[in-house]
Amino acid sequence: MLLWGRWLRLPLSPLQRQLAARLAARRPATVNPAEAWWAGVAIVLAPCPDAVLLIRRAERDGDPWSGHIGLPGGRLDPRDPDLFATAVRETREEVGIDLGTARHLGTLDDVTPRMPLPRIVVVRPFVFALEERPPLDLGPEVAAAHWVELAALSRRGVYQGAEIEVRGERRVFPAYRVGSHLVWGLTERILTPLLELAGTPDR
């Protein structure tokens, strides 16, 4: 009960309040393939100004998302009671943030990769709000982490098509250009509906 009480008392920014209301008014779409790898990710928001925490994954052989820009999270562990617990645990392990002090605003639609993989991967995004930006303590799976303002992602020209090589083939994907990095794939497909719920993107 104490945990829920702390969530309810956490003050929200106007944008966070809007997101919470719009997420509460919709039912997230879920998928349930016969055989899949399941993963939970955390969309961690903090104000002044409102921003989302993005990470750059460490380079690892055999990891299809090696070096990509993404969200804290990872695969469901057999010891996790559900995907919500997965997102909370992975966020603590990857960036040192305890989401027990955060407020869960809601859940976005399940997403699956468009690129072929040995098994279907289903990613469930959970949206959290923090009162302030805490210090980060990066784990070995994360090379870097940055707070990126939502307004910056919504500026005209930031969202664009980008030619990216995937398994030896160059294809054009929708992407956000953040500094010298591209945010594409699953992360783009999670952030885009989030920004639409937060307001009308200027692009």
Contact map, one row per residue, 1 for C-alpha under 8 A:
11111000000000000000000000000000000000000000000000000000000000000000000000000000000000000000000000000000000000000000000000000000000000000000000000000000000000000000000000000000000000000000000000000000000
11111100000000000000000000000000000000000000000000000000000000000000000000000000000000000000000000000000000000000000000000000000000000000000000000000000000000000000000000000000000000000000000000000000000
11111110000000000000000000000000000000000000000000000000000000000000000000000000000000000000000000011000000000000000000000000000000000000000000000000000000000000000000000000000000000000000000000000000000
11111111000000000000000000000000000000000000000000000000000000000000000000000000000000000000000000000000000000000000000000000000000000000000000000000000000000000000000000000000000000000000000000000000000
11111111100000000000000000000000000000000000000000000000000000000000000000000000000000000000000000000000000000000000000000000000000000000000000000000000000000000000000000000000000000000000000000000000000
01111111110000000000000000000000000000000000000000000000000000000000000000000000000000000000000000001010000000000000000000000000000000000000000000000000000000000000000000000000000000000000000000000000000
00111111110000000000000000000000000000000000000000000000000000000000000000000000000000000000000000001111000000000000000000000000000000000000000000000000000000000000000000000000000000000000000000000000000
00011111110000000000000000000000000000000000000000000000000000000000000000000000000000000000000000000010000000000000000000000000000000000000000000000000000000000000000000000000000000000000000000000000000
00001111111000000000000000000000000000000000000000000000000000000000000000000000000000000000000000000000000000000000000000000000000000000000000000000000000000000000000000000000000000000000000000000000000
00000111111100000000000000000000000000000000000000000000000000000000000000000000000000000000000000000110000000000000000000000000011000000000000000000000000000000000000000000000000000000000000000000000000
00000000111110000000000000000000000000000000000000000000000000000000000000000000000000000000000000000000000000000000000000000000001000000000000000000000000000000000000000000000000000000000000000000000000
00000000011111111000000000000000000000000000000000000000000000000000000000000000000000000000000000000000000000000000000000000000111000000000000000000000000000000000000000000000000000000000000000000000000
00000000001111111000000000000000000000000000001001000000000000000000000000000000000000000000000000000000000000000000000000000000000000000000000000000000000000000000000000000000000000000000000000000000000
00000000000111111100000000000000000000000000000000000000000000000000000000000000000000000000000000000000000000000000000000000000000000000000000000000000000000000000000000000000000000000000000000000000000
00000000000111111110000000000000000000000000000001000000000000000000000000000000000000000000000000000000000000000000000000000000000000000000000000000000000000000000000000000000000000000000000000000100000
00000000000111111111000000000000000000000000100000000000000000000000000000000000000000000000000000000000100000000000000000000000100000000000000000000000000000000000000000000000000000000000000000000100000
00000000000111111111100000000000000000000000000000000000000000000000000000000000000000000000000000000000000000000000000000000000000000000000000000000000000000000000000000000000000000000000000000000000000
00000000000001111111110000000000000000000000000000000000000000000000000000000000000000000000000000000000000000000000000000000000000000000000000000000000000000000000000000000000000000000000000000000100000
00000000000000111111111000000000000000000000000000000000000000000000000000000000000000000000000000000000100000000000000000000000000000000000000000000000000000000000000000000000000000000000000000001100000
00000000000000011111111100000000000000000000000000000000000000000000000000000000000000000000000000000000110000000000000000000000000000000000000000000000000000000000000000000000000000000000000000000000000
00000000000000001111111110000000000000000000000000000000000000000000000000000000000000000000000000000000000000000000000000000000000000000000000000000000000000000000000000000000000000000000000000000000000
00000000000000000111111111000000000000000000000000000000000000000000000000000000000000000000000000000000000000000000000000000000000000000000000000000000000000000000000000000000000000000000000000001000000
00000000000000000011111111100000000000000000000000000000000000000000000000000000000000000000000000000000111100000000000000000000000000000000000000000000000000000000000000000000000000000000000000001000000
00000000000000000001111111100000000000000000000000000000000000000000000000000000000000000000000000000000110000000000000000000000000000000000000000000000000000000000000000000000000000000000000000000000000
00000000000000000000111111100000000000000000000000000000000000000000000000000000000000000000000000000000000000000000000000000000000000000000000000000000000000000000000000000000000000000000000000000000000
00000000000000000000011111110000000000000000000000000000000000000000000000000000000000000000000000000000000000000000000000000000000000000000000000000000000000000000000000000000000000000000000000000000000
00000000000000000000001111111000000000000000000000000000000000000000000000000000000000000000000000000000000000000000000000000000000000000000000000000000000000000000000000000000000000000000000000000000000
00000000000000000000000001111100000000000000000000000000000000000000000000000000000000000000000000000000001111000000000000000000000000000000000000000000000000000000000000000000000000000000000000000000000
00000000000000000000000000111110000000000000000000000000000000000000000000000000000000000000000000000000000111000000000000000000000000000000000000000000000000000000000000000000000000000000000000000000000
00000000000000000000000000011111000000000000000000000000000000000000000000000000000000000000000000000000000011000000000000000000000000000000000000000000000000000000000000000000000000000000000000000000000
00000000000000000000000000001111100000000000000000000000000000000000000000000000000000000000000000000000000001000000000001000000000000000000000000000000000000000000000000000000000000000000000000000000000
00000000000000000000000000000111110000000000000000000000000000000000000000000000000000000000000000000000000000000000000000000000000000000000000000000000000000000000000000000000000000000000000000000000000
00000000000000000000000000000011111100000000000000000000000000000000000000000000000000000000000000000000000000000000000100000000000000000000000000000000000000000000000000000000000000000000000000000000000
00000000000000000000000000000001111100000000000000000000000000000000000000000000000000000000000000000000000000000000000000000000000000000000000000000000000000000000000000000000000000000000000000000000000
00000000000000000000000000000000111110000000000000000000000000000000000000000000000000000000000000000000000000000000001100000000000000000000000000000000000000000000000000000000000000000000000000000000000
00000000000000000000000000000000111111000000000000000000000000000000000000000000000000000000000000000000000000000000001111000000000000000000000000000000000000000000000000000000000000000000000000000000000
00000000000000000000000000000000001111100000000000000000000000000000000000110000000000000000000000000000000000000000001111000000000000000000000000000000000000000000000000000000000000000000000000000000000
00000000000000000000000000000000000111110000000000000000000000000000000000110000001000000000000000000000000000000000000011110000000000000000000000000000000000000000000000000000000000000000000000000000000
00000000000000000000000000000000000011111000000000000000000000000000000011110000001001100000000000000000000000000000000011110000000000000000000000000000000000000000000000000000000000000000000000000000000
00000000000000000000000000000000000001111100000000000000000000000000000011110000001101100000000000000000000000000000000000111100000000000000000000000000000000000000000000000000000000000000000000000000000
00000000000000000000000000000000000000111110000000000000000000000000001111000000000001100110000000000000000000000000000000111100000000000000000000000000000000000000000000000000000000000000000000000000000
00000000000000000000000000000000000000011111000000000000000000000000001110000000000000110010000000000000000000000000000000001111000000000000000000000000000000000000000000000000000000000000000000000000000
00000000000000000000000000000000000000001111100000011000000000000000001100000000000000000000000000000000000000000000000000001111000000000000000000000000000000000000000000000000000000000000000000000000000
00000000000000000000000000000000000000000111110000011000000000000000000000000000000000000000000000000000000000000000000000000011110000000000000000000000000000000000000000000000000000000000000000000000000
00000000000000010000000000000000000000000011111001111000000000000000000000000000000000000000000000000000000000000000000000000011110000000000000000000000000000000000000000000000000000000000000000000000000
00000000000000000000000000000000000000000001111111110000000000000000000000000000000000000000000000000000000000000000000000000000111110000000000000000000000000000000000000000000000000000000000000000000000
00000000000010000000000000000000000000000000111111100000000000000000000000000000000000000000000000000000000000000000000000000000011110000000000000000000000000000000000000000000000000000000000000000000000
00000000000000000000000000000000000000000000011111100000000000000000000000000000000000000000000000000000000000000000000000000000000100000000000000000000000000000000000000000000000000000000000000000000000
00000000000000000000000000000000000000000000011111100000000000000000000000000000000000000000000000000000000000000000000000000000000000000000000000001000000000000000000000000000000000000000000000000000000
00000000000010100000000000000000000000000000111111110000000000000000000000000000000000000000000000000000000000000000000000000000000000000000000000001110000000000000000000000000000000000000000000000000000
00000000000000000000000000000000000000000000111111111000000000000000000000000000000000000000000000000000000000000000000000000000000000000000000000111110000000000000000000000000000000000000000000000000000
00000000000000000000000000000000000000000011110001111100000000000000000000000000000000000000000000000000000000000000000000000000000000000000000000111100000000000000000000000000000000000000000000000000000
00000000000000000000000000000000000000000011100000111110000000000000001000000000000000000000000000000000000000000000000000000000000000000000000011110000000000000000000000000000000000000000000000000000000
00000000000000000000000000000000000000000000000000011111000000000000111100000000000000000000000000000000000000000000000000000000000000000000000011110000000000000000000000000000000000000000000000000000000
00000000000000000000000000000000000000000000000000001111100000000000111100000000000000000000000000000000000000000000000000000000000000000000011111000000000000000000000000000000000000000000000000000000000
00000000000000000000000000000000000000000000000000000111110000000011110000000000000000000000000000000000000000000000000000000000000000000000011110000000000000000000000000000000000000000000000000000000000
00000000000000000000000000000000000000000000000000000011111000001111110000000000000000000000000000000000000000000000000000000000000000000000111100000000000000000000000000000000000000000000000000000000000
00000000000000000000000000000000000000000000000000000001111100000110000000000000000000000000000000000000000000000000000000000000000000000001111000000000000000000000000000000000000000000000000000000000000
00000000000000000000000000000000000000000000000000000000111110100110000000000000000000000000000000000000000000000000000000000000000000000000001000000000000000000000000000000000000000000000000000000000000
00000000000000000000000000000000000000000000000000000000011111100110000000000000000000000000000000000000000000000000000000000000000000000000000000000000000000000000000000000000000000000000000000000000000
00000000000000000000000000000000000000000000000000000000001111100100000000000000000000000000000000000000000000000000000000000000000000000000000000000000000000000000000000000000000000000000000000000000000
00000000000000000000000000000000000000000000000000000000000111110100000000000000000000000000000000000000000000000000000000000000000000000000000000000000000000000000000000000000000000000000000000000000000
00000000000000000000000000000000000000000000000000000000001111111100000000000000000000000000000000000000000000000000000000000000000000000000000000000000000000000000000000000000000000000000000000000000000
00000000000000000000000000000000000000000000000000000000000001111100000000000000000000000000000000000000000000000000000000000000000000000000000000000000000000000000000000000000000000000000000000000000000
00000000000000000000000000000000000000000000000000000000100000111111000000000000000000000000000000000000000000000000000000000000000000000000000000000000000000000000000000000000000000000000000000000000000
00000000000000000000000000000000000000000000000000000000111111111111000000000000000000000000000000000000000000000000000000000000000000000000000000000000000000000000000000000000000000000000000000000000000
00000000000000000000000000000000000000000000000000000001111100001111100000000000000000000000000000000000000000000000000000000000000000000000001000000000000000000000000000000000000000000000000000000000000
00000000000000000000000000000000000000000000000000000001100000001111110000000000000000000000000000000000000000000000000000000000000000000000000000000000000000000000000000000000000000100000000000000000000
00000000000000000000000000000000000000000000000000000111100000000011111000000000000000000000000000000000000000000000000000000000000000000000000000000000000000000000000000000000000011110010000000000000000
00000000000000000000000000000000000000000000000000000111100000000001111100000000000000000000000000000000000000000000000000000000000000000000000000000000000000000000000000000000000000100010000000000000000
00000000000000000000000000000000000000001110000000001110000000000000111110000000000000000000000000000000000000000000000000000000000000000000000000000000000000000000000000000000000000000010000000000000000
00000000000000000000000000000000000000001110000000000110000000000000011111000000000000100110011000000000000000000000000000000000000000000000000000000000000000000000000000000000000000000000000000000000000
00000000000000000000000000000000000000111100000000000000000000000000001111100000000001111110010000000000000000000000000000000000000000000000000000000000000000000000000000000000000000000000000000000000000
00000000000000000000000000000000000000111000000000000000000000000000000111110000000001100100000000000000000000000000000000000000000000000000000000000000000000000000000000000000000000000000000000000000000
00000000000000000000000000000000000011110000000000000000000000000000000011111000000001000000000000000000000000000000000000000000000000000000000000000000000000000000000000000000000000000000000000000000000
00000000000000000000000000000000000011110000000000000000000000000000000001111101011001000000000000000000000000000000000000000000000000000000000000000000000000000000000000000000000000000000000000000000000
00000000000000000000000000000000000000000000000000000000000000000000000000111111000001000000000000000000000000000000000000000000000000000000000000000000000000000000000000000000000000000000000000000000000
00000000000000000000000000000000000000000000000000000000000000000000000000011111100000000000000000000000000000000000000000000000000000000000000000000000000000000000000000000000000000000000000000000000000
00000000000000000000000000000000000000000000000000000000000000000000000000001111100000000000000000000000000000000000000000000000000000000000000000000000000000000000000000000000000000000000000000000000000
00000000000000000000000000000000000000000000000000000000000000000000000000011111111011000000000000000000000000000000000000000000000000000000000000000000000000000000000000000000000000000000000000000000000
00000000000000000000000000000000000000000000000000000000000000000000000000000111111010000000000000000000000000000000000000000000000000000000000000000000000000000000000000000000000000000000000000000000000
00000000000000000000000000000000000000000000000000000000000000000000000000010001111111000000000000000000000000000000000000000000000000000000000000000000000000000000000000000000000000000000000000000000000
00000000000000000000000000000000000001110000000000000000000000000000000000010001111111100000000000000000000000000000000000010000000000000000000000000000000000000000000000000000000000000000000000000000000
00000000000000000000000000000000000000010000000000000000000000000000000000000000011111110000000000000000000000000000000000000100000000000000000000000000000000000000000000000000000000000000000000000000000
00000000000000000000000000000000000000000000000000000000000000000000000000000001111111111000000000000000000000000000000000000000000000000000000000000000000000000000000000000000000000000000000000000000000
00000000000000000000000000000000000000111000000000000000000000000000000011111001011111111100000000000000000000000000000000000000000000000000000000000000000000000000000000000000000000000000000000000000000
00000000000000000000000000000000000000111100000000000000000000000000000111000000001111111110000000000000000000000000000000000100000000000000000000000000000000000000000000000000000000000000000000000000000
00000000000000000000000000000000000000000100000000000000000000000000000010000000000111111111000001100000000000000000000000000000000000000000000000000000000000000000000000000000000000000000000000000000000
00000000000000000000000000000000000000000000000000000000000000000000000010000000000011111111100000000000000000000000000000000000000000000000000000000000000000000000000000000000000000000000000000000000000
00000000000000000000000000000000000000001000000000000000000000000000000111000000000001111111110000000000000000000000000000000000000000000000000000000000000000000000000000000000000000000000000000000000000
00000000000000000000000000000000000000001100000000000000000000000000000110000000000000111111111111100000000000000000000000000000000000000000000000000000000000000000000000000000000000000000000000000000000
00000000000000000000000000000000000000000000000000000000000000000000000000000000000000011111111111100000000000000000000000000000000000000000000000000000000000000000000000000000000000000000000000000000000
00000000000000000000000000000000000000000000000000000000000000000000000000000000000000001111111110000000000000000000000000000000000000000110000000000000000000000000000000000000000000000000000000000000000
00000000000000000000000000000000000000000000000000000000000000000000000110000000000000000111111100000000000000000000000000000000000000001111110000000000000000000000000000000000000000000000000000000000000
00000000000000000000000000000000000000000000000000000000000000000000000100000000000000000011111110000000000000000000000000000000000000011110010010000000000000000000000000000000000000000000000000000000000
00000000000000000000000000000000000000000000000000000000000000000000000000000000000000000011111111000000000000000000000000000000000000011110000000000000000000000000000000000000000000000000000000000000000
00000000000000000000000000000000000000000000000000000000000000000000000000000000000000000011101111100000000000000000000000000000000001111000000000000000000000000000000000000000000000000000000000000000000
00000000000000000000000000000000000000000000000000000000000000000000000000000000000000010011000111111100000000000000000000000000000000000000000000000000000000000000000000000000000000000000000000000000000
00000000000000000000000000000000000000000000000000000000000000000000000000000000000000010011000011111110000000000000000000000001000000000000000000000000000000000000000000000000000000000000000000000000000
00100000000000000000000000000000000000000000000000000000000000000000000000000000000000000000000001111110000000000000000000000000000000000000000000000000000000000000000000000000000000000000000000000000000
00100110000000000000000000000000000000000000000000000000000000000000000000000000000000000000000001111110000000000000000000000000010000000000000000000000000000000000000000000000000000000000000000000000000
00000010010000000000000000000000000000000000000000000000000000000000000000000000000000000000000001111111000000000000000000000001111000000000000000000000000000000000000000000000000000000000000000000000000
00000111010000000000000000000000000000000000000000000000000000000000000000000000000000000000000000111111100000000000000000000001110000000000000000000000000000000000000000000000000000000000000000000000000
00000010000000000000000000000000000000000000000000000000000000000000000000000000000000000000000000000111110000000000000000000111100000000000000000000000000000000000000000000000000000000000000000000000000
00000000000000010011001100000000000000000000000000000000000000000000000000000000000000000000000000000011111000000000000000000111100000000000000000000000000000000000000000000000000000000000000000000000000
00000000000000000001001100000000000000000000000000000000000000000000000000000000000000000000000000000001111100000000000000000111000000000000000000000000000000000000000000000000000000000000000000000000000
00000000000000000000001000010000000000000000000000000000000000000000000000000000000000000000000000000000111110000000000000011110000000000000000000000000000000000000000000000000000000000000000000000000000
00000000000000000000001000011000000000000000000000000000000000000000000000000000000000000000000000000000011111000000000000011110000000000000000000000000000000000000000000000000000000000000010001000000000
00000000000000000000000000011100000000000000000000000000000000000000000000000000000000000000000000000000001111100000000000011000000000000000000000000000000000000000000000000000000000000000000000000000000
00000000000000000000000000011110000000000000000000000000000000000000000000000000000000000000000000000000000111110000000001111000000000000000000000000000000000000000000000000000000000000000000000000000000
00000000000000000000000000000000000000000000000000000000000000000000000000000000000000000000000000000000000011111000000001110000000000000000000000000000000000000000000000000000000000000100110000000000000
00000000000000000000000000000000000000000000000000000000000000000000000000000000000000000000000000000000000001111100000111100000000000000000000000000000000000000000000000000000000000000100000000000000000
00000000000000000000000000000000000000000000000000000000000000000000000000000000000000000000000000000000000000111111000111000000000000000000000000000000000000000000000000000000000000001100000000000000000
00000000000000000000000000000000000000000000000000000000000000000000000000000000000000000000000000000000000000011111000000000000000000000000000000000000000000000000000000000000000000001000000000000000000
00000000000000000000000000000000000000000000000000000000000000000000000000000000000000000000000000000000000000001111100000000000000000000000000000000000000000000000000000000000000000000000000000000000000
00000000000000000000000000000000000000000000000000000000000000000000000000000000000000000000000000000000000000001111110000000000000000000000000000000000000000000000000000000000000000000000000000000000000
00000000000000000000000000000000000000000000000000000000000000000000000000000000000000000000000000000000000000000011111110000000000000000000000000000000000000000000000000000000000000000000000000000000000
00000000000000000000000000000000000000000000000000000000000000000000000000000000000000000000000000000000000000000001111100000000000000000000000000000000000000000000000000000000000000000000000000000000000
00000000000000000000000000000000001110000000000000000000000000000000000000000000000000000000000000000000000000000000111110000000000000000000000000000000000000000000000000000000000000000000000000000000000
00000000000000000000000000000000101110000000000000000000000000000000000000000000000000000000000000000000000000011000111111000000000000000000000000000000000000000000000000000000000000000000000000000000000
00000000000000000000000000000000000111100000000000000000000000000000000000000000000000000000000000000000000000011000101111100000000000000000000000000000000000000000000000000000000000000000000000000000000
00000000000000000000000000000010000111100000000000000000000000000000000000000000000000000000000000000000000001111000000111110000000000000000000000000000000000000000000000000000000000000000000000000000000
00000000000000000000000000000000000001111000000000000000000000000000000000000000000000000000000000000000000001110000000011111000000000000000000000000000000000000000000000000000000000000000000000000000000
00000000000000000000000000000000000001111000000000000000000000000000000000000000001000000000000000000000001111100000000001111100000000000000000000000000000000000000000000000000000000000000000000000000000
00000000000000000000000000000000000000011110000000000000000000000000000000000000000000000000000000000000001111000000000000111110000000000000000000000000000000000000000000000000000000000000010000000000000
00000000000000000000000000000000000000011110000000000000000000000000000000000000000100100000000000000001111100000000000000011111000000000000000000000000000000000000000000000000000000000000000000000000000
00000000000000000000000000000000000000000111100000000000000000000000000000000000000000000000000000000001111100000000000000001111100000000000000000000000000000000000000000000000000000000000000000000000000
00000000000000000000000000000000000000000111100000000000000000000000000000000000000000000000000000100111110000000000000000000111110000000000000000000000000000000000000000000000000000000000000000000000000
00000000000100010000000000000000000000000001110000000000000000000000000000000000000000000000000000000111100000000000000000000011111000000000000000000000000000000000000000000000000000000000000000000000000
00000000010100000000000000000000000000000001111000000000000000000000000000000000000000000000000000001110000000000000000000000001111110000000000000000000000000000000000000000000000000000000000000000000000
00000000011100000000000000000000000000000000011000000000000000000000000000000000000000000000000000000100000000000000000000000000111110000000000000000000000000000000000000000000000000000000000000000000000
00000000000000000000000000000000000000000000011100000000000000000000000000000000000000000000000000000000000000000000000000000000011111000000000000000000000000000000000000000000000000000000000000000000000
00000000000000000000000000000000000000000000011000000000000000000000000000000000000000000000000000000000000000000000000000000000011111100000000000000000000000000000000000000000000000000000000000000000000
00000000000000000000000000000000000000000000000000000000000000000000000000000000000000000000000010000000000000000000000000000000000111110000000000000000000000000000000000000000000000000000000000000000000
00000000000000000000000000000000000000000000000000000000000000000000000000000000000000000000000010000000000000000000000000000000000011111000000000000000000000000000000000000000000000000000000000000000000
00000000000000000000000000000000000000000000000000000000000000000000000000000000000000000000001110000000000000000000000000000000000001111100000000000000000000000000000000000000000000000000000000000000000
00000000000000000000000000000000000000000000000000000000000000000000000000000000000000000000011110000000000000000000000000000000000000111110000000000000000000000000000000000000000000000000000000000000000
00000000000000000000000000000000000000000000000000000000000000000000000000000000000000000000111100000000000000000000000000000000000000011111111110000000000000000000000000000000000000000000000000000000000
00000000000000000000000000000000000000000000000000000000000000000000000000000000000000000000111100000000000000000000000000000000000000001111110000000000000000000000000000000000000000000000000000000000000
00000000000000000000000000000000000000000000000000000000010000000000000000000000000000000000010000000000000000000000000000000000000000000111111000000000000000000000000000000000000000000000000000000000000
00000000000000000000000000000000000000000000000000000000110000000000000000000000000000000000010000000000000000000000000000000000000000000111111000000000000000000000000000000000000000000000000000000000000
00000000000000000000000000000000000000000000000000000011110000000000000000000000000000000000011000000000000000000000000000000000000000000111111110000000000000000000000000000000000000000000000000000000000
00000000000000000000000000000000000000000000000000000011111000000010000000000000000000000000000000000000000000000000000000000000000000000101111110000000000000000000000000000000000000000000000000000000000
00000000000000000000000000000000000000000000000000000011100000000000000000000000000000000000000000000000000000000000000000000000000000000100011111000000000000000000000000000000000000000000000000000000000
00000000000000000000000000000000000000000000000000001111000000000000000000000000000000000000001000000000000000000000000000000000000000000100011111100000000000000000000000000000000000000000000000000000000
00000000000000000000000000000000000000000000000000001110000000000000000000000000000000000000000000000000000000000000000000000000000000000000000111110000000000000000000000000000000000000000000000000000000
00000000000000000000000000000000000000000000000000111100000000000000000000000000000000000000000000000000000000000000000000000000000000000000000011111000000000000000000000000000000000000000000000000000000
00000000000000000000000000000000000000000000000000111100000000000000000000000000000000000000000000000000000000000000000000000000000000000000000001111101100000000000000000000000000000000000000000000000000
00000000000000000000000000000000000000000000000011110000000000000000000000000000000000000000000000000000000000000000000000000000000000000000000000111111100000000000000000000000000000000000000000000000000
00000000000000000000000000000000000000000000000001110000000000000000000000000000000000000000000000000000000000000000000000000000000000000000000000011111110000000000000000000000000000000000000000100000000
00000000000000000000000000000000000000000000000001100000000000000000000000000000000000000000000000000000000000000000000000000000000000000000000000001111111000000000000000000000000000000000000000000000000
00000000000000000000000000000000000000000000000000000000000000000000000000000000000000000000000000000000000000000000000000000000000000000000000000011111111001000000000000000000000000000000000000000000000
00000000000000000000000000000000000000000000000000000000000000000000000000000000000000000000000000000000000000000000000000000000000000000000000000011111111001100000000000000001010000000000000000000000000
00000000000000000000000000000000000000000000000000000000000000000000000000000000000000000000000000000000000000000000000000000000000000000000000000000111111101100000000000000000000000000000000000100000111
00000000000000000000000000000000000000000000000000000000000000000000000000000000000000000000000000000000000000000000000000000000000000000000000000000011111111100000000000000000000000000000000000000000111
00000000000000000000000000000000000000000000000000000000000000000000000000000000000000000000000000000000000000000000000000000000000000000000000000000000011111100000000000000000000000000000000000000000011
00000000000000000000000000000000000000000000000000000000000000000000000000000000000000000000000000000000000000000000000000000000000000000000000000000000001111110000000000000000000000000000000000000000001
00000000000000000000000000000000000000000000000000000000000000000000000000000000000000000000000000000000000000000000000000000000000000000000000000000001111111110000000000000001110000000000000000000000001
00000000000000000000000000000000000000000000000000000000000000000000000000000000000000000000000000000000000000000000000000000000000000000000000000000000111111111000000000000111100000000000000000000000001
00000000000000000000000000000000000000000000000000000000000000000000000000000000000000000000000000000000000000000000000000000000000000000000000000000000000011111100000000000111100000000000000000000000000
00000000000000000000000000000000000000000000000000000000000000000000000000000000000000000000000000000000000000000000000000000000000000000000000000000000000000111110000000011110000000000000000000000000000
00000000000000000000000000000000000000000000000000000000000000000000000000000000000000000000000000000000000000000000000000000000000000000000000000000000000000011111000000011110000000000000000000000000000
00000000000000000000000000000000000000000000000000000000000000000000000000000000000000000000000000000000000000000000000000000000000000000000000000000000000000001111100001111000000000000000000000000000000
00000000000000000000000000000000000000000000000000000000000000000000000000000000000000000000000000000000000000000000000000000000000000000000000000000000000000000111110001111000000000000000000000000000000
00000000000000000000000000000000000000000000000000000000000000000000000000000000000000000000000000000000000000000000000000000000000000000000000000000000000000000011111111100000000000000000000000000000000
00000000000000000000000000000000000000000000000000000000000000000000000000000000000000000000000000000000000000000000000000000000000000000000000000000000000000000001111111100000000000000000000000000000000
00000000000000000000000000000000000000000000000000000000000000000000000000000000000000000000000000000000000000000000000000000000000000000000000000000000000000000000111110000000000000000000000000000000000
00000000000000000000000000000000000000000000000000000000000000000000000000000000000000000000000000000000000000000000000000000000000000000000000000000000000000000000111111000000000000000000000000000000000
00000000000000000000000000000000000000000000000000000000000000000000000000000000000000000000000000000000000000000000000000000000000000000000000000000000000000000000111111100000000000000000000000000000000
00000000000000000000000000000000000000000000000000000000000000000000000000000000000000000000000000000000000000000000000000000000000000000000000000000000000000000011110111110000000000000000000000000000000
00000000000000000000000000000000000000000000000000000000000000000000000000000000000000000000000000000000000000000000000000000000000000000000000000000000000000000011110011111000000000000000000000000000000
00000000000000000000000000000000000000000000000000000000000000000000000000000000000000000000000000000000000000000000000000000000000000000000000000000000000000001111000001111100000000000000000000000000000
00000000000000000000000000000000000000000000000000000000000000000000000000000000000000000000000000000000000000000000000000000000000000000000000000000000000000001111000000111110000000011000000000000000000
00000000000000000000000000000000000000000000000000000000000000000000000000000000000000000000000000000000000000000000000000000000000000000000000000000000000000111100000000011111000000011001000000000000000
00000000000000000000000000000000000000000000000000000000000000000000000000000000000000000000000000000000000000000000000000000000000000000000000000000000000000111100000000001111100001111001000000000000000
00000000000000000000000000000000000000000000000000000000000000000000000000000000000000000000000000000000000000000000000000000000000000000000000000000000100001110000000000000111110001110001000000000000000
00000000000000000000000000000000000000000000000000000000000000000000000000000000000000000000000000000000000000000000000000000000000000000000000000000000000001110000000000000011111111100000000000000000000
00000000000000000000000000000000000000000000000000000000000000000000000000000000000000000000000000000000000000000000000000000000000000000000000000000000100001000000000000000001111111100000000000000000000
00000000000000000000000000000000000000000000000000000000000000000000000000000000000000000000000000000000000000000000000000000000000000000000000000000000000000000000000000000000111110000000000000000000000
00000000000000000000000000000000000000000000000000000000000000000000000000000000000000000000000000000000000000000000000000000000000000000000000000000000000000000000000000000000111111000000000000000000000
00000000000000000000000000000000000000000000000000000000000000000000100000000000000000000000000000000000000000000000000000000000000000000000000000000000000000000000000000000000111111100000000000000000000
00000000000000000000000000000000000000000000000000000000000000000000100000000000000000000000000000000000000000000000000000000000000000000000000000000000000000000000000000000011110111110000000000000000000
00000000000000000000000000000000000000000000000000000000000000000001110000000000000000000000000000000000000000000000000000000000000000000000000000000000000000000000000000000011110011111011000000000000000
00000000000000000000000000000000000000000000000000000000000000000000100000000000000000000000000000000000000000000000000000000000000000000000000000000000000000000000000000001111000001111111100000000000000
00000000000000000000000000000000000000000000000000000000000000000000000000000000000000000000000000000000000000001100000000000000000000000000000000000000000000000000000000001110000000111111100000000000000
00000000000000000000000000000000000000000000000000000000000000000000000000000000000000000000000000000000000000111000000000000000000000000000000000000000000000000000000000000000000000011111110000000000000
00000000000000000000000000000000000000000000000000000000000000000000111000000000000000000000000000000000000000000000000000000000000000000000000000000000000000000000000000000000000000111111111000000000000
00000000000000000000000000000000000000000000000000000000000000000000000000000000000000000000000000000000000000000000000000000000000000000000000000000000000000000000000000000111000000111111111100000000000
00000000000000000000000000000000000000000000000000000000000000000000000000000000000000000000000000000000000000100000000000000000000000000000000000000000000000000000000000000000000000011111111110000000000
00000000000000000000000000000000000000000000000000000000000000000000000000000000000000000000000000000000000100100000000000001000000000000000000000000000000000000000000000000000000000000111111111000000000
00000000000000000000000000000000000000000000000000000000000000000000000000000000000000000000000000000000000000000000000000000000000000000000000000000000000000000000000000000000000000000011111111100000000
00000000000000000000000000000000000000000000000000000000000000000000000000000000000000000000000000000000000000000000000000000000000000000000000000000000000000000000000000000000000000000001111111110000000
00000000000000000000000000000000000000000000000000000000000000000000000000000000000000000000000000000000000000000000000000000000000000000000000000000000000000000000000000000000000000000000111111111000000
00000000000000000000000000000000000000000000000000000000000000000000000000000000000000000000000000000000000100000000000000000000000000000000000000000000000000000000000000000000000000000000011111111100000
00000000000000000000000000000000000000000000000000000000000000000000000000000000000000000000000000000000000000000000000000000000000000000000000000000100010000000000000000000000000000000000001111111111100
00000000000000000000000000000000000000000000000000000000000000000000000000000000000000000000000000000000000000000000000000000000000000000000000000000000000000000000000000000000000000000000000111111111100
00000000000000000010011000000000000000000000000000000000000000000000000000000000000000000000000000000000000000000000000000000000000000000000000000000000000000000000000000000000000000000000000011111111000
00000000000000110110000000000000000000000000000000000000000000000000000000000000000000000000000000000000000000000000000000000000000000000000000000000000000000000000000000000000000000000000000001111111000
00000000000000000000000000000000000000000000000000000000000000000000000000000000000000000000000000000000000000000000000000000000000000000000000000000000000000000000000000000000000000000000000000111111100
00000000000000000000000000000000000000000000000000000000000000000000000000000000000000000000000000000000000000000000000000000000000000000000000000000000000000000000000000000000000000000000000000111111110
00000000000000000000000000000000000000000000000000000000000000000000000000000000000000000000000000000000000000000000000000000000000000000000000000000000011000000000000000000000000000000000000000110011111
00000000000000000000000000000000000000000000000000000000000000000000000000000000000000000000000000000000000000000000000000000000000000000000000000000000011100000000000000000000000000000000000000000001111
00000000000000000000000000000000000000000000000000000000000000000000000000000000000000000000000000000000000000000000000000000000000000000000000000000000011111100000000000000000000000000000000000000000111
